[in-house]
Structures are given as C-alpha cells and as structure tokens.
C-alpha cells in the first residue's frame, strides 16, 4: 500500500472518486474534474489517496488545516476506503499520514466526524487516540455554486 498526496487532478483520480464517493455518501455527487482541480489548488486542503499493491486507488482522505485566533486547527474529512479493500489497514494508514502532515503544518488539534453506523471507522478513530466529544454539531446548507 502507498499513501500519496495528490498534486494534480487527472482522469484516474476522477474515476476513482466517482467509484469511492457513493460508498461514503449519497447526499453529494462525486466531484467533477474541475472541482477536483480546485481542491488540489486549495492551499488549506490536502487530498491524500491510498493505492493498493497493483497501484489502484482504493482510498482517500482530505485534511483541511486552517488558522483561527486560538491556533492552527485541522479537520479530517471524507475518509473513504473501497469496500473491496476494507480491513487491510488502509484507513489507518491514511489517518496516520494526515496526522503527520498536520504536525508539519503546526496543527494543535485535529477534529473529525463520523456517522454512528460506521462502526469500524469509529472504532479505528478511538484506537488511534481520537476522543469522542460531547458537543452539538450544527450544519447550515447553502446553495452550491459552481467551481
């Protein structure tokens, strides 16, 4: 397995995320090639992919690091491991790489959220040292604009 930081949006990445995103959510469609290019250009975001032994993209994760008055924080978003590749340590390897990149960026706190029904993912996060927070999570949906 290999974990790479994406530096270019290409057809391979586009096709991989077309396959992976529906395994994560049906609330949002997979990104277009233009949206992927915008993500890769975004300095606050780091898109990482996992490749299996044959070089196929089997996982992805995005780390968003940002500065606020109280320090540098990060969010891990859209952790996806292909159904056919689960249970092989790919999610853990993606998270470990995200933690390393966050440390390089001077991040003090990393947050993530996970749906309760993703039991294996939730166990992984706890095993890796993430603590469940007692907080209220809020969301405001805005109209999506083209990238």
N, C-alpha and C positions, 0 to 999 in steps of 0.2 A: 504494500500500500504506500501511496505517496500523497502528501498534502502540499498543494501549491497555492500561492497567492495569485489570483487572476490579474493579469496586466493588460489583457486585450479581450474584447468581446468578439467571438467568432461563431461560425456556424455550429461547430462542435459543442460549444458552451450553450448556445441557444437550444439545440436539440436536446441536450442533457437536461436543461431546466424545464423544457416542455414536458419531459418524462417525469421529472422529480417533483415539481411544484404541486401537481394534483395529488401526490402522495402525502403532502403536508396539509393542504387546504383546498377546499372547493369554493372558498369565499373570494378568491382573487385568481385571475387567469395568470398563466406563466408570462413573464416579461417578454416584450418584443426585443429584437436585436438592438434597436435604438435605445430602449430602456436599459438593457444590459450595458451598452456602451456608456450611457450616462452614469450608471452605478460604478463602473470601473474608473471613470474620470473623477468621481466624487472623492475628495481627499479625506473626508471624515469616515468613509466606509471602506472596509477591506473585505472583498469577496474571496473566500477560500474554497477550493474543491479537493475532493479525495478521489484518487484514481486507484483502481484495483491492479492486480499484478499484470493484467493484459493492457493496462492503460485506459480503460473505460472509466468515465466519470461516474462514480457511484454515490457521491455525497457532496453536500455544500453547506456553507455557513457564512453569515455576514456578521462582521464585527463593526459596530458603529462607535467611534470614540469621539468625545466632544468635551469642550471646556465649559464649565459653569463657574459662578463666583466661588463655590465651595471646593473646587478642584477639577480634576480630569476624571470623567466617568466613561463607562462604555456599556453598551447593550449587545448581547449576542442575539441575533435574530435569524429566523428561517433556517434552523438546523434540520437538514434532511439527509437521510440515508436511504438509498434504494431498498425496497422491500426484499429484493433478492440478495442483498449484502448485509442485512442486519445480523447482529450477534457476533460480528467479527472484529469489534474494536474500532470501527471507523468513526463513529460518533465521538468516542473518547479521544481519538487522535485529532479530530477537528477541534474539539474543545481545548485540548492541550495546546495546539498551535495558536488558537485565538488568545489564550491566556498569555502565551509568550509574546505575541505581538502587542497585546495590551500593556504588558510590562515595559516593552520597548518604547511605547508611546507615553509612559508615565502615568498610566491609569491607576487610580486608587481603588475604585470599586467597579466590578462588573455585575450587571444585572441581566437576567433573562426571565422569560415567562414560558410556561409550558401548559398545555391543556391537561387536566387531570386524567383524561382517558389514555394519555400517552405514558402508560405506567413504566415501561422500560426506560424511557427517556428521563422520567422523573427520578427513578432510582439511580440512574447514571449521574445526574446532576448532584444529588445528595452525596453519592460516593466520592465525587470529585471535589467536595468541600463547599458546594453552594448550599446556603441555608434558606429554608422557606421563610419568607417574610409574611408577617401579619400586616397586611395593608389593603387599602382599597385601590383597585385598578379601575381607571376610567378611560373611556375612548370617545372621541368625537369624530365622526366620519365626515369628511369634506368631499366636495365634488372632485373626482380625479381629473387632473389636467394632463394633457399630452406632454411627453418628454421629448 
